[in-house]
């Protein structure tokens, strides 16, 4: 019996069963990996040889961390075809160096042609942002979604059905994050030199698996408002 079992067994906890369940769930992941790799090689003996040579995705997917919305599954794409960044409620914040680093690499090194912000109906992060409850450190992240609510409060406050309100805020949140991406210097500088880069907003319907294109695609900065649009000259800040 392990030290953990000795300690917890006194409290009537069946630590042996818990340990066995933990091992089983962990080992299943490793077995699934072996099965997946074997299947890929059976289908294409050169699959991993080609995969190891590099990636050339045309899409950057910025999605929610929710386990039900994996980018490759939703889009029916293969490894190497979609570059992925995920966080709670697919938020794109101009001060988030993680997201900006992914965006910069995808746009300027990988030369992706499409950046997709992908939300999903029934998003727990969006639903949490609609409440006054405290959830911990995540409250500081959810504040960005509350800011979206504030911008659209007149519309959202008229929606009495809670599910419908959450889903509408999901759509509005995706739209605002598309705008946020377009306002970055990364996207705007790319647009000065390229004509093949677009930013899109999608929402995934978990009940059908289908995506809804919100029709907010952008390929230039002209609709951002003059205060956000950069010119092509860099001036040193003092």
Phi, psi and omega in degrees: 000136183284168177300320179299318180295320178297318183290311186277337181300331179296336181267010178080015180269131180279080185291333180295316179294322179296317181296319179295320179294320178297314180296320181296315181293324179289315180295330178297322178299316181293321179293320178300322178296317179297317180295319180297313181298318180295320179295318179298317180293324178295321181285323182210102182304336181262009186306306185283333174298315179289321181296323183288346182283345178141178180235149176216060181290149175261356187230135165254123181254119174250102188236182179278151179288351181310132185292349183271359185231059177289134188302312183295322179293315183296322184263357180064034182255165183261164173306135181097352184258344180224125174271135194233135168229133181224144173208176180298117175067027173044052182269139178242101185253133186294346179256006181273100184293333177297306180298317181296324179294318177297314181299314181298316180294317182295316185282315190264339179253307180282340179059045178298154181257341181225131170248121184243122169270119186240107172264183177210144178297147182075021182297124182295324179294318178294318179298319179295325180292341179277353182256173176256009181286153173261134181243356182117209184298335180297340178303326180290329176283318181294342179301329178297325178285324175298326176296323176296318177301315181301321180294332186239025185299323181301320179284313186293324181292344178275348181272117184269334179281122186296319179296317179295324180294315178301313183293326176291321177293327174303313181295315181294324179296315177300314181301314180295324179290327173299314178299318180300319178296316181296335180279348182289151176294332180298308181292316183295320177294325177295320179296334178291336185244351184225152176242007185244027180243126179230149176244133186232159175236123179237154168231133181263131176266107184295337182284343180235341184083358184270152177262150173247118175281119184283356177070032180245025181299144180223142177229010176199167185268010193290343181258013184276339189100140189299332183291337181265338188279124180274151168268185186264020178245138178259126181244132180292133178276142180239000000 
